[in-house]
Amino acid sequence: MSIYESLPTYEQMMLPLLQVLAENGEMNTVDYATKTADRLGLSQEQREILLPSGVQFAHRNRAGWAAWYLIQAGLIKKVRKGWIQITLEGRAFLATTPALVDRKVLCQFPSFVEKVIKPKHKKDKESPSTSEVTESETPDEQIASAYVNLNQSLTTDLLALLRKMEHFKFEQLVVDLLLAMGYGGSREEAAQVTKKSGDEGIDGIIKEDRLGLDVIYIQAKRYQEDSPIGREKLQSFVGALSGKHASKGVFITTSSFTDTAFNYAASVPQKVILIDGEKLAELMIEYDVGVATRQLLKIKQIDSDYFDEL
């Protein structure tokens, strides 16, 4: 289990959050998230986990969504921007000493059903069963998970295509990727692909910057998944770098590298970067090489500055 999966879900944070609010009165977002994390015994490592977007701590995001659902049920309320407190109904509910609080439990509160459950089932015109209302991820995490799954599928499809490419075209693609990443300028100014595959152990050359103060030599191997690159092929590449009096090289493959290859790359005086198939596909997606944007989704939130002025 990954450390991200080891975090309590937003549902598991609901009861501790209610208890923290009952003990502390009005609290702001950072304080109630921190106190809830304290109550759950989260480690410092767990508290430093970021959402996949990298813009927010995961435990704060989950605490925030726990608070949102409790607000919809009327167990807590907003008192001013960024501050919440437990309601009388929330205190009365705590007095029943519940063993847990989750979306199923919140369905006993009419406000929660009206604001959260019924809108989701409006088209069906049916009342949802309790089995339909439990979700372990926050909406932010569901979007992030879907994004990750789509990219994983795209990575698989890209690699399948890359492994079928003609070798010289694959070498050109590698140079195009490095150009997209900011090396050199235009293809004419910055990069060249050797006309003969593996010419002196070098498949491509690219300027490190627009002025050409240094160059990077490229080796590109279009191999199948079950043919990892070992130390021997890496030694040949490093030998070619030495023959060019070069200090930098990038070895890219559609397969993978063995541990001995990684160890060798770390031991030589030249700076040699190893990029395996999965990393290659990830970079192509990140820098829009060989992929196109199908759809853009805008995730919006309240503009608090606007409403502060009203």
GIWO-V621734 format. One record per residue. N is the residue number from 1. SS is DSSP state (a for helix, b for strand, c for the rest). Layout:
[[N & SS] [N & SS]]
//
This chain:
[[1 & c] [2 & c] [3 & c] [4 & c] [5 & c] [6 & c] [7 & c] [8 & c] [9 & c] [10 & c] [11 & c] [12 & a] [13 & a] [14 & a] [15 & a] [16 & a] [17 & a] [18 & a] [19 & a] [20 & a] [21 & a] [22 & a] [23 & a] [24 & a] [25 & c] [26 & c] [27 & b] [28 & b] [29 & a] [30 & a] [31 & a] [32 & a] [33 & a] [34 & a] [35 & a] [36 & a] [37 & a] [38 & a] [39 & a] [40 & a] [41 & c] [42 & c] [43 & c] [44 & a] [45 & a] [46 & a] [47 & a] [48 & c] [49 & c] [50 & b] [51 & c] [52 & c] [53 & c] [54 & c] [55 & c] [56 & c] [57 & b] [58 & a] [59 & a] [60 & a] [61 & a] [62 & a] [63 & a] [64 & a] [65 & a] [66 & a] [67 & a] [68 & a] [69 & a] [70 & a] [71 & a] [72 & a] [73 & c] [74 & c] [75 & c] [76 & b] [77 & b] [78 & b] [79 & b] [80 & b] [81 & c] [82 & c] [83 & b] [84 & b] [85 & b] [86 & b] [87 & c] [88 & a] [89 & a] [90 & a] [91 & a] [92 & a] [93 & a] [94 & a] [95 & c] [96 & c] [97 & c] [98 & c] [99 & c] [100 & c] [101 & c] [102 & c] [103 & a] [104 & a] [105 & a] [106 & a] [107 & c] [108 & c] [109 & c] [110 & a] [111 & a] [112 & a] [113 & a] [114 & a] [115 & a] [116 & a] [117 & a] [118 & a] [119 & a] [120 & a] [121 & c] [122 & c] [123 & c] [124 & c] [125 & c] [126 & c] [127 & c] [128 & c] [129 & c] [130 & a] [131 & a] [132 & a] [133 & c] [134 & c] [135 & c] [136 & c] [137 & c] [138 & c] [139 & a] [140 & a] [141 & a] [142 & a] [143 & a] [144 & a] [145 & a] [146 & a] [147 & a] [148 & a] [149 & a] [150 & a] [151 & a] [152 & a] [153 & a] [154 & a] [155 & a] [156 & a] [157 & a] [158 & a] [159 & a] [160 & a] [161 & a] [162 & a] [163 & c] [164 & c] [165 & c] [166 & c] [167 & a] [168 & a] [169 & a] [170 & a] [171 & a] [172 & a] [173 & a] [174 & a] [175 & a] [176 & a] [177 & a] [178 & a] [179 & a] [180 & a] [181 & c] [182 & c] [183 & c] [184 & c] [185 & c] [186 & c] [187 & a] [188 & a] [189 & a] [190 & a] [191 & b] [192 & b] [193 & b] [194 & c] [195 & c] [196 & c] [197 & c] [198 & c] [199 & b] [200 & c] [201 & c] [202 & b] [203 & c] [204 & b] [205 & b] [206 & b] [207 & b] [208 & c] [209 & c] [210 & c] [211 & c] [212 & c] [213 & c] [214 & c] [215 & b] [216 & b] [217 & b] [218 & b] [219 & b] [220 & b] [221 & b] [222 & c] [223 & c] [224 & c] [225 & c] [226 & c] [227 & c] [228 & c] [229 & b] [230 & c] [231 & a] [232 & a] [233 & a] [234 & a] [235 & a] [236 & a] [237 & a] [238 & a] [239 & a] [240 & a] [241 & a] [242 & a] [243 & a] [244 & c] [245 & c] [246 & c] [247 & c] [248 & b] [249 & b] [250 & b] [251 & b] [252 & b] [253 & b] [254 & c] [255 & c] [256 & c] [257 & b] [258 & c] [259 & a] [260 & a] [261 & a] [262 & a] [263 & a] [264 & a] [265 & a] [266 & a] [267 & a] [268 & c] [269 & c] [270 & c] [271 & b] [272 & b] [273 & b] [274 & b] [275 & b] [276 & c] [277 & a] [278 & a] [279 & a] [280 & a] [281 & a] [282 & a] [283 & a] [284 & a] [285 & a] [286 & a] [287 & c] [288 & c] [289 & c] [290 & c] [291 & c] [292 & c] [293 & c] [294 & c] [295 & c] [296 & c] [297 & c] [298 & c] [299 & c] [300 & c] [301 & c] [302 & c] [303 & c] [304 & a] [305 & a] [306 & a] [307 & a] [308 & a] [309 & c] [310 & c]]
//
